[in-house]
Amino acid sequence: MASKIANRNSKKSDINSIASDKSLLKHAVRALRFSYSPYSKFAVGAAILKSNGAIYLGANIENASYPLCLCAERTALAHAHISAPGGKIWSIAVVCSSEDHPIPGPAFPCGACRQVISEFEDKQGAPIRVIVGMKDGSQIKSFDSIKELLPHSFNGQFLK
């Protein structure tokens, strides 16, 4: 279920003031509890802010056959898309945690997740802000578009 942080008539600037990067990261931390990571003990949580002010969560889901694992970013994107197909994604925040060892810094979306975020960015014709940080709210890094992390994406133009 999505949590609301603003009404549907809010403008992007209003939402950004309400849901700062740190605030969205707190939602991503909340998503960590949904992680299923019995093999790596590396939990990842993601939170997406959509233009309607709703926040959608995602968490990584592992499988003994590692290639079948689902990343938190992609589960959050699927959750947001299925729950509210209209509207734009304004930002996605990602945090990670490990039961086995200290995390040296924020984890960035993997290449596959960057590609999928890029697809949504292209589809909506507007940038998606990417925010990463530590579980304790430190070391926050943000990017105004996935293009900063994936400047040469593969897209639908190659398939025409």
C-alpha positions in Angstrom: 0.0 0.0 0.0 1.3 3.5 -0.9 1.6 6.1 1.8 0.6 9.7 0.8 2.8 12.7 1.6 0.9 15.3 -0.4 -2.4 15.8 -2.2 -2.9 15.1 -5.9 -2.9 18.8 -6.8 0.6 19.5 -5.4 3.2 20.8 -7.6 6.7 19.2 -7.8 8.3 22.0 -5.9 5.8 21.5 -3.0 6.4 17.8 -2.9 10.1 18.3 -3.0 9.9 20.5 0.1 7.8 17.9 1.9 9.6 14.8 0.8 13.3 15.8 0.9 15.9 13.3 -0.1 16.4 12.3 3.5 12.7 11.8 4.0 12.4 9.5 1.0 15.5 7.6 2.2 13.7 7.0 5.5 10.9 5.2 3.5 13.6 3.1 1.8 14.9 2.2 5.2 11.4 1.1 6.1 11.3 -1.1 3.0 14.4 -3.0 4.2 12.2 -5.1 6.5 10.6 -6.6 3.4 13.9 -7.9 2.0 14.2 -11.6 1.6 18.0 -12.1 1.5 18.9 -15.3 3.3 21.9 -16.1 1.1 23.8 -12.8 0.9 22.4 -11.2 4.1 22.5 -8.0 2.0 19.2 -6.3 2.3 18.2 -3.5 -0.1 15.2 -1.2 0.2 13.8 1.3 -2.3 11.2 4.0 -2.2 9.6 5.8 -5.1 7.9 9.2 -5.0 5.3 9.7 -7.7 3.7 12.9 -8.9 0.5 12.1 -7.0 2.5 12.4 -3.7 2.3 8.6 -3.1 5.4 6.6 -2.0 5.8 3.0 -3.2 8.2 0.6 -1.5 10.3 -2.2 -2.9 12.8 -4.7 -1.5 15.3 -7.2 -2.9 14.1 -10.8 -3.1 16.8 -13.5 -3.4 16.7 -17.0 -4.8 19.2 -19.8 -4.5 19.7 -19.4 -8.2 21.1 -15.9 -8.0 20.2 -14.8 -11.6 16.6 -15.1 -10.6 16.9 -12.6 -7.7 14.8 -9.4 -7.9 16.3 -6.0 -7.0 14.6 -3.6 -4.7 14.6 -0.8 -7.3 12.7 -3.0 -9.8 10.2 -4.3 -7.3 9.5 -0.7 -6.3 9.1 0.3 -9.9 6.7 -2.6 -10.5 4.8 -1.7 -7.3 4.4 2.0 -8.4 3.5 1.1 -11.9 0.9 -1.5 -11.1 -0.6 0.5 -8.2 -0.8 3.8 -10.0 -0.1 3.5 -13.7 -0.7 7.2 -14.4 1.5 10.0 -13.2 5.2 10.4 -13.2 7.9 9.0 -11.0 9.8 11.9 -9.5 12.4 10.1 -7.5 13.7 6.8 -6.2 15.7 6.4 -3.0 17.9 3.3 -2.3 19.5 2.1 0.9 21.2 -1.2 1.9 22.1 -3.1 5.0 24.1 -6.2 5.9 23.8 -8.6 8.7 27.4 -9.9 8.1 29.6 -6.9 7.7 29.7 -3.1 7.8 28.7 -1.3 4.6 31.4 1.1 3.5 29.1 3.5 1.6 25.9 3.9 -0.2 25.1 1.2 -2.8 24.1 2.4 -6.2 21.5 0.7 -8.5 23.0 -2.1 -10.5 23.3 -1.9 -14.3 20.0 -3.7 -14.9 18.1 -1.4 -12.5 19.7 1.6 -14.1 18.4 0.4 -17.5 14.9 -0.2 -16.2 14.8 3.2 -14.5 16.0 4.7 -17.8 13.1 3.0 -19.6 10.6 4.6 -17.2 12.4 8.0 -17.5 12.2 7.8 -21.3 8.5 6.6 -21.2 7.4 9.5 -19.1 9.6 12.1 -20.8 10.9 13.5 -17.6 13.9 12.8 -15.4 13.8 10.6 -12.4 15.9 11.8 -9.4 18.1 9.0 -7.9 19.0 9.2 -4.3 21.3 6.8 -2.4 22.4 6.9 1.2 23.3 5.0 4.3 20.7 3.4 6.6 21.5 6.0 9.3 20.8 8.9 6.9 24.4 9.8 6.2 26.4 9.9 3.0 23.5 11.0 0.8 24.2 11.3 -2.8 21.6 12.4 -5.4 21.4 12.6 -9.2 18.8 14.7 -11.0 18.4 12.0 -13.7 19.3 8.3 -14.2 21.2 9.6 -17.3 24.0 10.7 -14.8 24.5 7.1 -13.8 23.8 5.6 -17.2 24.6 8.1 -19.9 24.5 5.7 -22.9 21.4 3.5 -22.2 19.9 1.0 -24.7 16.4 2.2 -25.6 13.5 1.6 -27.9 15.1 3.7 -30.7 17.5 0.8 -31.3 14.6 -1.5 -32.0 12.9 0.5 -34.7 
